[in-house]
Amino acid sequence: MPIVIHELVVTAEVEQRISTESNRESGERQSIDREELIRECTEQVLKQLQRQKER
């Protein structure tokens, strides 16, 4: 007998550390990381869409 999950609840705790020196130095790195994350997400979404199209 299969199990069907109608709702999934995820909880998380996030801490933000404030450091002016590291923010200045990592500002450029964060924008690069953000662009890379967007690129990777887009690639994965396109792969999923292609898989669904093949079915």
VENVEN-V581295 format. One record per backbone hydrogen bond with DSSP energy under -1.0 kcal/mol. CO is the residue of the C=O (numbers start at 1). NH is the residue of the N-H. E is the energy in kcal/mol with one decimal. If there is no record, write none. Layout:
# VENVEN-V581295
co=CO nh=NH e=E
co=CO nh=NH e=E
This chain:
# VENVEN-V581295
co=19 nh=23 e=-2.0
co=20 nh=24 e=-1.8
co=21 nh=25 e=-2.0
co=22 nh=26 e=-2.7
co=26 nh=30 e=-2.9
co=27 nh=31 e=-1.6
co=28 nh=32 e=-1.9
co=29 nh=33 e=-2.8
co=30 nh=34 e=-2.6
co=31 nh=35 e=-2.1
co=32 nh=36 e=-2.4
co=33 nh=37 e=-2.4
co=34 nh=38 e=-2.4
co=35 nh=39 e=-2.4
co=36 nh=40 e=-2.5
co=37 nh=41 e=-2.6
co=38 nh=42 e=-2.5
co=39 nh=43 e=-2.1
co=40 nh=44 e=-2.2
co=41 nh=45 e=-2.5
co=42 nh=46 e=-2.4
co=43 nh=47 e=-2.0
co=44 nh=48 e=-2.3
co=45 nh=49 e=-2.5
co=46 nh=50 e=-2.2
co=47 nh=51 e=-2.3
co=48 nh=52 e=-2.3
co=49 nh=53 e=-2.0
co=50 nh=54 e=-1.8
